[in-house]
Amino acid sequence: MEKRMETRKLTMAAVLTALTVLLQYMGSFVKLGPFSISLVLIPIVIGAATCGVKVGAWLGFVFGGVVLLSGDAAAFLAVDVLGTIITVLAKGTLCGLLAGFAFKAVKKLSNDDYLSAMIAAVVCPAVNTGVFLIGCLVFFMDTITMWAGGTNVGHYMIFVLVGGNFIFELLFNIVFAPAVVQIIKVVNRR
């Protein structure tokens, strides 16, 4: 029985890895007005909730790797390669890792998969965006000041660089990730 559960976990991790790669590559094609809608955080939350912290961190790392390979970070790579690599891999890995820890902690306190997945679905985009903003402050402040063109840099970072995308990521995560986690938990009980 234990071997069967480990096989399910590995299979789920592999499927979610493929889905993470696909959603990140396809993410720039899904638009709502001027914003690209990133759905890639959903499988990260699902993996963290159903397979554990290590799988959540792995999926986040894969997400970061695809961001670097796909050209989505090209504007930042042109400014500081090492800073971009550190920021992108850290934000991805940490959003999966901390979503996994959040799920685990809330599950321990409440024994409620839905609530646990909901909290993980909030933590994931919050960490992803927060680490991105920290990376901007540490590695790219001069460039972002130039991009802001004399406007308030903090305003530019929040409302131009991350604002709309964060809201959409958060909403999509809150709606879809807990529902899918519930379905997977029910199916796995059979």
Residue pairs with C-beta under 8 A, 6 or more apart in sequence:
8 188
9 50
9 51
9 52
9 55
12 47
12 50
12 51
12 55
12 184
13 47
13 51
13 55
13 58
13 59
16 43
16 44
16 46
16 47
16 51
16 55
16 59
17 58
17 59
17 62
19 43
20 40
20 43
20 44
20 59
20 62
20 63
20 66
21 62
21 66
23 38
23 39
23 40
23 42
23 43
24 38
24 40
24 63
24 66
24 67
24 70
24 72
25 66
25 70
27 36
27 37
27 38
27 39
27 40
28 36
28 70
28 72
30 36
30 37
30 39
31 37
32 168
33 164
34 164
35 164
35 165
35 168
36 165
37 165
37 168
37 169
37 172
38 165
38 168
38 169
39 172
39 176
40 63
41 63
41 95
41 124
41 125
41 128
41 169
41 172
41 173
41 177
42 172
42 173
42 176
42 177
42 180
43 59
44 56
44 59
44 60
44 63
44 95
44 96
44 99
44 124
45 56
45 99
45 103
45 117
45 120
45 121
45 124
45 173
45 177
45 181
46 177
46 180
46 181
46 184
47 55
47 56
47 58
47 59
47 96
48 55
48 56
48 57
48 59
48 96
48 97
48 99
48 100
48 103
48 120
48 124
49 56
49 99
49 100
49 103
49 113
49 116
49 117
49 120
49 177
49 181
50 181
50 184
50 185
50 188
52 100
52 104
53 97
53 100
53 101
53 104
54 100
55 96
55 100
56 96
56 97
56 99
56 100
56 103
57 93
57 94
57 96
57 97
57 100
58 96
59 96
60 91
60 92
60 93
60 94
60 95
60 96
60 97
60 99
61 89
61 92
61 93
61 96
62 92
63 92
63 95
63 96
64 88
64 89
64 90
64 91
64 92
64 93
65 89
65 92
67 73
67 88
67 92
68 77
68 84
68 85
68 88
68 89
73 84
73 88
76 83
76 84
76 87
76 88
76 139
76 140
77 84
79 139
79 140
79 143
80 139
80 140
83 135
83 138
83 139
83 140
84 139
86 135
86 139
87 131
87 132
87 134
87 135
87 136
87 138
87 139
88 135
90 131
90 135
91 127
91 128
91 129
91 131
91 132
91 135
92 128
94 127
94 128
94 131
95 123
95 124
95 125
95 127
95 128
95 131
96 124
98 123
98 124
98 127
99 120
99 121
99 123
99 124
99 127
100 120
102 116
102 119
102 120
102 122
102 123
103 116
103 117
103 119
103 120
104 116
106 112
106 115
106 116
106 119
106 120
107 113
107 116
110 116
113 181
113 182
113 185
114 178
114 181
114 182
117 177
117 178
117 181
117 182
118 174
118 177
118 178
120 177
121 170
121 173
121 174
121 177
121 178
122 170
122 173
122 174
124 173
124 177
125 166
125 169
125 170
125 173
126 170
128 169
129 162
129 165
129 166
129 169
132 161
132 162
133 157
133 161
133 162
136 144
136 157
136 161
141 153
144 153
144 156
144 157
144 161
145 153
147 156
148 155
148 156
148 157
148 160
